[in-house]
Amino acid sequence: MMSFTGGCRCGQIRYEASAEPIFAAHCHCRDCQYASGTGFSSVLAVPAASFRLTAGEPRAFDVAAESGNVVSRKFCPNCGTPLFSELKAAPGIWIVKAGSLDDPEIMKPSMHIWCESAQPWMPSNDGLPRFPKNPPMG
């Protein structure tokens, strides 16, 4: 079983996950563009039951995603690092920002999602599958 840890830049917020990611992707939805400050966000989806905070309390910003569902984006209130998201439509999954991982090299993206919102200036020649919206699950 895979496990990993991560946190924010200043060290106030820490987390750990004790399960294999459900998927790893580059998400091109408009909300991820806002949250990352660039064309996409690299994320790992993990089972919620395997994820836990080990230090600190993040702030949350709830938004209506392109899907129409509510996404609660968690970030450090001190340094502003984007950390993870809770999907109200998928309560069994947490979305972890790859940049917050202690070892970002564990991120092995297998797809691009929400490509209907991808910016034309983003490279797209990496050979990974591309999905207009969410990836097929199961």
Buried (B, 14 or more C-beta within 10 A) or exposed (E): EEEBBBBBEEEBBBBBBBBBBBBBBBBBBBBBBEBBEEBBBBBBBBBBEBBEBEEBEBEEBEBEBBBEEEBBBBBBBBEEBBBBBBBEEBEEBBBBBBBBBEEEEBBEBEBBBBBEBBEEEBEBEEEEEBBEEBBEEE
